[in-house]
Amino acid sequence: MSVRTRIAPSPTGDPHVGTAYVALFNYALARRSGGQFILRIEDTDRQRSHPASERMIFEALRWLGLSWDEGPDVGGPCGPYRQSERTEIYRQHAEELLRRGAAYLCFCSPARLEALREEQREKKLSLGYDGRCRSLAPAEARARRAAGEPHVVRLAMPSEDTMVVSDALRGDIRFERAQMDDQVLLKSDGFPTYHLANVVDDHLMGITHVLRAEEWLSSLPKHVQLYRAFGWEMPVFCHLPLLRNPDKSKISKRKNPVSLNHYRRAGYLPEALLNYLALMGWGMPDGREEFSLEEFVASFSLERISLGGPVFDQEKLTWLNGKYLRRLSPSALLARLHGHLLSDEYMLRVLPLVQDRIDTLEGFFDYAHFFFAGEVTYDDEAMSQLVPKNRTAAEAAKAFQALLEKHLDPLLDWEAPLIEAALRSAAEESGWSPKEAFMAVRVACTGRAATPPLFETLAVLGKEAVRRRLRRAIDLLRAARPAA
């Protein structure tokens, strides 16, 4: 039997470094075994899924060199590879579960479910559905559905006190009944939840090994029960250890840059990033820390995956990236620069913004340096302009934080008109005038008060550079001493 693995990201934000980590291990297992590696887009979250996020996923994985054999953009025998294009398949499978008695119709209202959760919280009980509709006679449930009463389809979990499931890294794992409520499979709008779509797709696409993040371990009993209910052969489940911050918490953008776009914009080499991600949960048989993707694939085995919580140490990644950079020949390094911040595409976006503001070619480097730098510096004058008059450094830091998290982070289409709208909305919310807000952001992102038009400048800088500089400004403002 050919090994078939998959990576199934949700297109709801920037491509995450954790996605690359899981994709790398799935890619290695498929390539090592002469099998197939599949990309599937899990876009059942209709409110948050976005085409721009999907495009970024494709671009980021290709930048890393993790090519796929089947997927939305390359086709394949098991398509379509977007879940939003497979809804009828899920509805048919939900009906099959109802026919088998492995699922049931639930008519509980949102108000009733919220009251149930509140009662469970007060009594310090595990949150979950209490199975009220499970006892409905099938004929009554069908009649209520035929009459148009709103409903969902729920999985009927076994009534046993415990369930034992197997993981390739952890062996047999015991789950208590309180951890396994009757999960919604089909929502009231007829769209599937992650659980139904995930299992149906993995089966129909012939996935033999499910390598995914440790955070999905709690869903394993539900997925195992779905395989049993359908009478399908189960894949090998392997839950990879989570990437963690130095304090052992789950890696997050508040403590570490997690967007692959950040590492690409900052000039990390894809081969160095892949090397580092491989070290997060695995080790070469000979103990080497530096190896190529091809060497990783050739030596890969599930047995060598370590369950220790790997710490994503950005300083070590930077050190490793430096070693890769220094091994490049000058001509190879030049080629990398030409493909990065000195590409014709990027330069042709910068030049129209600065051409009318310089008098010599030499002047370009002085005026436009912030388009190419990683960090910008703030002299005393700039620091004073980061904080508008009659405002404090703490207030400015709070306003920048709100701008970043509520208005800029959610932007997936990074274009000047959308950036302007986000900044105006943030200014209004903070009670700042547009003039003072725009100046503060201008200085935070460029280090100077005189620049080309702000929104066009931010658009060319890119989301990652803007994010990074705003975070640094926030840190500086928080560290600033209050005026005497």
DAJO-V77277 format. One record per pair of residues at least 24 apart in sequence whose C-alpha atoms are under 6 Angstrom apart, sorted by sequence separation. I is the first residue (numbers start at 1). GAP is how many residues later the second one is. D is the distance in Angstrom with one decimal. If there is no record, write none. Layout:
{{I:GAP:D} {I:GAP:D}}
This chain:
{{281:24:5.4} {282:24:5.8} {445:24:5.4} {157:25:5.7} {214:25:4.7} {281:25:5.2} {156:26:5.6} {209:26:5.2} {213:26:5.3} {214:26:5.3} {444:26:6.0} {3:27:6.0} {106:27:5.3} {155:27:5.1} {208:27:4.6} {209:27:4.6} {210:27:4.9} {211:27:4.8} {212:27:5.1} {213:27:4.9} {214:27:5.4} {154:28:5.8} {155:28:5.4} {211:28:5.8} {212:28:5.9} {214:28:5.7} {154:29:5.5} {444:29:5.9} {38:30:5.4} {154:30:4.3} {280:30:5.1} {4:31:5.6} {6:31:5.5} {10:31:6.0} {37:31:5.3} {38:31:5.8} {40:31:5.9} {153:31:5.8} {154:31:5.4} {3:32:4.6} {4:32:4.8} {5:32:5.0} {6:32:4.4} {7:32:5.2} {8:32:4.7} {9:32:5.7} {10:32:4.8} {37:32:5.6} {38:32:4.9} {39:32:4.8} {153:32:5.5} {2:33:5.3} {4:33:6.0} {6:33:5.7} {8:33:5.4} {9:33:5.9} {10:33:5.6} {36:33:6.0} {38:33:6.0} {153:33:5.0} {8:34:5.9} {152:34:5.6} {152:35:4.9} {420:35:5.9} {12:36:5.2} {152:36:4.8} {12:37:4.6} {151:37:5.2} {11:38:5.1} {12:38:6.0} {11:39:5.8} {14:39:6.0} {416:39:4.9} {13:40:5.5} {43:40:5.8} {416:40:5.3} {40:41:5.0} {41:41:4.8} {42:41:5.4} {43:41:5.9} {11:42:4.8} {15:42:5.3} {11:43:5.0} {416:43:5.5} {107:44:4.5} {415:44:5.5} {106:45:5.4} {106:46:5.3} {105:47:5.9} {105:48:4.8} {388:48:5.9} {104:49:5.7} {272:49:5.2} {104:50:5.4} {103:51:5.4} {103:52:4.4} {129:52:5.8} {103:53:4.9} {128:53:5.4} {102:54:5.4} {386:54:4.6} {246:65:5.7} {241:66:5.6} {244:66:5.9} {245:66:5.6} {243:67:5.4} {244:67:4.7} {245:67:5.8} {241:68:5.9} {244:68:5.8} {168:69:6.0} {378:69:5.3} {167:70:5.2} {168:70:5.1} {377:70:5.7} {167:71:5.4} {376:71:5.6} {370:76:5.5} {397:77:4.8} {397:80:5.7} {393:84:5.2} {394:84:6.0} {371:90:5.9} {353:99:5.8} {78:127:5.5} {5:202:5.5} {262:202:5.2} {4:203:4.9} {4:204:5.3} {5:204:5.6} {3:205:5.8} {64:206:4.9} {17:241:5.3} {16:242:5.6} {17:242:5.8} {16:243:4.7} {17:243:5.4} {15:244:5.6} {16:244:5.7} {14:245:5.9} {15:245:5.7} {21:256:5.7} {32:265:5.5} {32:266:6.0} {28:269:4.8} {52:360:6.0}}
